[in-house]
């Protein structure tokens, strides 16, 4: 695998920001949804980001893996917690989740190097 996940994250932040400038209505709504859905509540932001990472693996979304690995670590998730979230995704998603779990594992290592 040759994806540079920190670079992908930076690229998506920039590109989504540009899209939000040109398409403010839908993006404003989505960004508000994201902010509200990941805010601390009964579940912490960290737990919610780990859930989002597991879903990202199951739906095979590289950009989502970049975002939610970054955001889970930023919210205080440990390496062990990210690895367990990958394990839950594999349990739920089977063989394809193993492949995308490996991508998330690669993203974890890359983001750890950049912090």
C-alpha positions as CSV (number, residue, x, y, z in Angstrom):
1,X,0.0,0.0,0.0
2,X,1.3,3.4,-0.9
3,X,-1.2,5.8,0.5
4,X,0.3,8.7,2.5
5,X,-2.5,9.1,5.0
6,X,-1.3,12.4,6.6
7,X,-1.0,13.9,3.1
8,X,-4.4,12.5,2.1
9,X,-5.9,14.1,5.3
10,X,-4.3,17.5,4.5
11,X,-5.5,17.3,0.9
12,X,-9.1,16.5,1.9
13,X,-9.2,19.3,4.5
14,X,-8.1,21.7,1.8
15,X,-10.4,20.4,-0.9
16,X,-13.4,20.0,1.3
17,X,-12.8,23.6,2.6
18,X,-12.8,24.8,-1.1
19,X,-15.9,22.8,-1.8
20,X,-17.6,24.3,1.3
21,X,-16.9,27.8,-0.1
22,X,-18.6,27.0,-3.4
23,X,-21.4,24.8,-2.0
24,X,-22.0,26.3,1.5
25,X,-25.5,25.0,2.1
26,X,-25.0,21.3,2.0
27,X,-21.5,21.4,3.4
28,X,-22.5,23.7,6.3
29,X,-25.2,21.2,7.2
30,X,-22.9,18.2,6.9
31,X,-20.1,19.9,8.9
32,X,-22.7,20.8,11.6
33,X,-23.9,17.2,11.7
34,X,-20.3,16.0,12.0
35,X,-19.6,18.5,14.8
36,X,-22.7,17.6,16.7
37,X,-22.4,13.8,16.2
38,X,-18.8,13.7,17.4
39,X,-19.2,16.0,20.4
40,X,-18.7,14.7,23.9
41,X,-22.0,13.3,25.3
42,X,-22.8,9.9,26.7
43,X,-20.0,8.7,24.6
44,X,-16.7,10.7,24.4
45,X,-15.4,12.2,21.2
46,X,-12.6,9.6,21.3
47,X,-15.1,6.7,21.4
48,X,-17.2,8.2,18.6
49,X,-14.1,8.7,16.4
50,X,-13.1,5.0,17.0
51,X,-16.6,4.0,16.0
52,X,-16.3,6.1,12.9
53,X,-12.9,4.6,12.1
54,X,-14.4,1.1,12.3
55,X,-17.3,2.1,10.0
56,X,-14.7,3.7,7.6
57,X,-12.9,0.3,7.4
58,X,-16.2,-1.6,6.8
59,X,-17.4,0.8,4.0
60,X,-13.9,0.8,2.4
61,X,-13.3,4.6,2.5
62,X,-9.6,5.6,2.4
63,X,-10.4,9.3,3.0
64,X,-12.6,8.4,5.9
65,X,-9.8,6.2,7.4
66,X,-7.4,9.2,7.1
67,X,-9.9,11.5,8.8
68,X,-11.0,9.3,11.6
69,X,-7.5,7.8,12.4
70,X,-6.3,11.4,12.6
71,X,-9.3,12.6,14.7
72,X,-9.2,9.5,17.0
73,X,-5.6,10.2,17.8
74,X,-6.3,13.9,18.2
75,X,-9.1,13.0,20.6
76,X,-6.7,11.0,22.8
77,X,-7.1,7.5,21.4
78,X,-4.1,5.2,22.1
79,X,-2.5,2.9,19.7
80,X,-4.1,0.0,21.5
81,X,-7.5,1.5,21.3
82,X,-7.1,2.2,17.5
83,X,-6.0,-1.4,17.0
84,X,-9.0,-2.7,18.9
85,X,-11.3,-0.6,16.8
86,X,-9.6,-2.2,13.7
87,X,-10.3,-5.6,15.2
88,X,-14.0,-4.8,15.7
89,X,-14.2,-3.6,12.1
90,X,-12.6,-6.9,10.9
91,X,-15.1,-8.9,13.0
92,X,-18.0,-7.0,11.4
93,X,-16.7,-6.7,7.9
94,X,-14.9,-10.0,7.2
95,X,-12.2,-10.4,4.6
96,X,-12.6,-7.0,2.9
97,X,-12.3,-5.3,6.3
98,X,-9.0,-7.2,6.9
99,X,-7.7,-5.4,3.8
100,X,-9.0,-2.0,4.9
101,X,-8.0,-2.7,8.5
102,X,-4.4,-3.1,7.1
103,X,-4.8,0.4,5.5
104,X,-6.0,1.8,8.9
105,X,-3.0,0.1,10.6
106,X,-0.7,1.8,8.0
107,X,-2.5,5.2,8.6
108,X,-2.0,4.7,12.4
109,X,1.7,4.3,11.9
110,X,2.0,7.3,9.6
111,X,0.1,9.6,11.9
112,X,2.1,8.4,14.9
113,X,5.3,9.5,13.0
114,X,3.8,12.9,12.3
115,X,2.9,13.8,15.9
